[in-house]
Amino acid sequence: MSLPSELSSSKSLFFVYAPYEKRITAQPANLSAEGKRLSGIDGFAGIVLSDESESTESKRMLGSVMICEAENVEEVREKIKADACLSEGVWRAETLVILPFHSTMPLPIKHSHLP
């Protein structure tokens, strides 16, 4: 399967899943009110909740999910290394999942290789 020509750019999209290593009860400090940026990588982020969170008032956060744009997976790893969630022990580098990502629907973020 070939990707659309507008995706042939020096930057790519990456899916990142960062499971929480310790139970947290508030949004991680790395997410700012203005843009919710992950250590300088433009992207889209959210928190994964447990199944029971859907039917109860208390929400149990399991991890962070991000779609980010970078030159390569190493750039994503370097940016995550500088993130407060990693240095504060919320995430562990060994448990991060970072994979190339291709969106089949518009994302709510602007990419350098998309109009």
C-alpha positions in Angstrom: 0.0 0.0 0.0 1.5 3.3 -1.0 0.8 6.5 1.0 -0.6 9.7 -0.6 2.1 11.9 -2.2 1.5 14.7 0.4 3.0 12.4 3.0 6.3 12.2 1.3 8.0 14.8 3.4 11.0 14.9 5.7 8.7 14.7 8.7 6.5 11.8 9.6 3.7 11.1 12.1 4.3 8.8 15.1 1.9 7.1 17.5 3.2 7.0 21.1 1.7 5.1 24.0 3.3 5.7 27.4 1.8 3.5 30.1 1.8 5.1 33.6 4.3 3.5 36.0 2.6 4.9 39.0 -0.9 5.8 39.8 -1.7 9.4 39.1 -4.8 11.4 39.9 -4.2 14.6 38.0 -3.2 15.5 34.5 0.6 15.2 34.0 2.5 18.5 34.5 3.9 18.4 30.9 0.6 19.4 29.4 0.3 23.1 29.3 -3.1 24.9 29.2 -2.2 26.7 25.9 -1.3 24.0 23.5 -0.7 20.7 25.4 2.7 20.2 23.8 4.9 17.2 24.5 8.4 18.5 25.0 8.4 20.7 21.9 6.9 18.2 19.5 3.8 19.4 17.7 1.0 16.9 18.1 -2.2 15.6 19.5 -2.4 13.9 22.9 -4.8 12.4 25.4 -5.1 10.1 28.4 -6.2 6.5 28.2 -8.7 5.5 30.9 -9.6 2.1 32.3 -12.7 0.3 31.2 -14.5 0.9 34.4 -13.9 4.7 34.0 -16.7 4.8 31.5 -19.4 3.8 34.0 -18.1 5.4 37.2 -17.4 8.9 38.4 -13.8 8.1 39.4 -11.5 8.0 36.4 -8.5 5.7 36.5 -5.8 6.9 34.1 -3.7 4.2 32.5 -1.3 6.1 30.2 -0.8 8.8 27.7 -1.4 8.5 23.9 0.1 11.0 21.5 0.3 11.5 17.7 3.3 13.6 17.0 5.3 14.8 14.0 9.1 14.4 13.8 11.9 13.6 11.4 12.3 10.1 12.7 11.6 7.8 15.7 14.9 8.9 17.3 13.8 12.5 17.4 10.6 11.4 19.2 12.7 9.4 21.7 15.0 12.4 22.3 12.0 14.8 22.9 10.3 12.3 25.3 13.6 12.0 27.2 13.3 15.7 28.1 9.7 15.4 29.2 8.8 15.8 32.9 6.7 12.6 32.9 9.8 10.6 32.2 12.1 12.4 34.7 9.4 12.2 37.4 8.8 8.5 36.9 5.3 8.7 35.5 6.6 6.9 32.4 9.5 4.5 31.9 11.6 4.7 28.7 11.5 0.8 28.5 7.7 0.7 28.3 7.1 3.4 25.6 5.6 2.2 22.4 6.6 4.5 19.4 5.3 3.5 15.9 5.0 5.2 12.5 1.5 6.4 12.0 -0.7 7.2 9.0 -4.0 8.9 9.6 -6.9 7.9 7.4 -9.0 10.8 8.8 -8.1 14.5 9.3 -6.3 15.1 12.6 -7.0 18.3 14.7 -3.4 19.4 14.2 -1.5 21.1 11.4 1.3 19.1 9.9 4.2 20.5 7.8 3.5 18.0 5.0 -0.3 18.5 4.9 -2.2 21.5 3.6 
